[in-house]
């Protein structure tokens, strides 16, 4: 249904930080296992494709206007079919 939505840009702290919960990171880290379950049950789009998320880039976020704490990073994730 959303074939072109294959890139995520996340700006925030990493695992255990204040910006995203455990489920957010689990989705990207364990995505192949979740896809296998969807294939067995049949997903909403009827597609049986499998994919994995890859980190294409990770970079520090500069201290903007003196408000940053220095823990934030920007991650660019790309969904690739396997």
N, C-alpha and C positions, 0 to 999 in steps of 0.2 A: 504494500500500500504506500509506504513512504520510502521507496527505493533509493532516492537521492540523499536521504538523511543518514550519511555515513561518517560524519565528522562531529566531534564534541570538543568544545573548548571549555575547560574548567579552570577557574581562577580561585585559589583558596589554599588552605593548609592541607597537608597530606593526611594519611590515615591517623586517626586519633586526634586530629585537630578540631577546631571549632566550626568549620564551615560545612562539612557534609557528614552524614551519619554512616554507620557501618554498612548498611544495606546499599548505599550509593557505591562504595568501593567494592563490595562483594559482587555487585552486578558486573562490573568491568573485569575484576580479577577471576571470577568463576564463570564467565559467560559461556564457555563451551559446555559445561555441565548443564546449565540452564537450557541451552539450545537442544541438547540431547533429550531432555525431558519434554520439551515442546514438540520435538519431532515424533516422539512416541504417542503423545496425547493429541497431536494435531493442533497447530497454532491458529490464531484468529484469521490470518491471511491465507491459510491453506498452503503456505510455502514450507518446503522441507529443507530450506537452505541452512547451512551452519556457518557461523562466523566467529571471529575472534577480534577483540579490541586490542590495538597496538598503540603504544605511546610513540607518536611521531616526533614530538619535541617537548622538552620540559625546560623552563627557564625561570630564573628569579624575577620577581616583580619589584621594580624599583620603589623605594619609599616615596609615595606620592604626597606632596604637600605636607610632609612631616607626619602623616597619619598612619603609615605602615609600621608593623611590628617586626618585619624582616622574616616572617615564617611563610608568607604567601608565595605561591608559585603559579605559573600558568602551564597547563598541560594541554597538548593537542593530541586527541585520541582519534584513531581512524578505524572503522569497522571494515574488516577484510573477509571475504568468503573463503572458507576452507573446504 
